[in-house]
């Protein structure tokens, strides 16, 4: 019984390793594109310059209301 479980697990792992993964579509949305103003704002957040980051995000939001 134990050999059967090991053999099944081995076959499943081999199939998973050999089978090529399906390529995902490249999504073109604002969340997956590089916007310099937003990247700068996130960098300011990382550097803990919260007021500067808020100004950058507010500025970008006023220019892109959608």
C-alpha positions as CSV (number, residue, x, y, z in Angstrom):
1,X,0.0,0.0,0.0
2,X,2.8,2.4,0.9
3,X,4.7,1.7,-2.3
4,X,1.6,2.5,-4.3
5,X,1.2,5.9,-2.6
6,X,4.9,6.7,-3.2
7,X,4.7,5.6,-6.8
8,X,1.6,7.7,-7.4
9,X,3.2,10.7,-5.8
10,X,6.4,10.2,-7.9
11,X,4.4,10.0,-11.2
12,X,2.4,13.1,-10.3
13,X,5.6,15.1,-9.5
14,X,7.3,13.9,-12.7
15,X,4.3,14.9,-14.8
16,X,4.2,18.3,-13.1
17,X,7.9,18.9,-13.7
18,X,7.8,17.8,-17.3
19,X,4.6,19.4,-18.4
20,X,5.2,23.0,-19.6
21,X,3.3,25.7,-17.8
22,X,0.7,27.7,-19.6
23,X,1.8,31.2,-20.5
24,X,-0.4,33.9,-19.0
25,X,-1.6,36.7,-21.1
26,X,0.2,40.0,-20.6
27,X,-2.4,42.3,-19.0
28,X,-2.4,45.9,-20.1
29,X,-3.9,47.7,-17.1
30,X,-2.6,50.6,-15.0
31,X,-1.8,48.2,-12.3
32,X,0.7,46.4,-14.5
33,X,2.3,49.3,-16.3
34,X,5.1,51.6,-15.1
35,X,3.9,55.1,-14.5
36,X,6.8,57.3,-13.4
37,X,4.7,59.6,-11.1
38,X,3.2,56.6,-9.3
39,X,6.5,54.8,-9.0
40,X,8.0,58.0,-7.5
41,X,5.1,58.1,-5.0
42,X,5.6,54.5,-4.0
43,X,9.3,55.2,-3.6
44,X,8.5,58.1,-1.3
45,X,6.3,55.7,0.8
46,X,9.1,53.2,1.0
47,X,11.4,56.0,2.2
48,X,8.7,57.0,4.8
49,X,8.1,60.4,3.2
50,X,4.4,60.1,3.6
51,X,3.5,63.8,3.0
52,X,5.6,63.9,-0.2
53,X,4.0,60.6,-1.4
54,X,0.5,61.9,-0.7
55,X,1.2,65.1,-2.7
56,X,2.5,63.0,-5.6
57,X,-0.6,60.7,-5.6
58,X,-3.0,63.6,-5.2
59,X,-1.3,65.4,-8.1
60,X,-1.5,62.3,-10.3
61,X,-5.1,61.7,-9.3
62,X,-6.1,65.3,-10.3
63,X,-4.5,64.8,-13.7
64,X,-6.1,61.4,-14.2
65,X,-9.7,61.5,-12.7
66,X,-10.7,58.2,-14.4
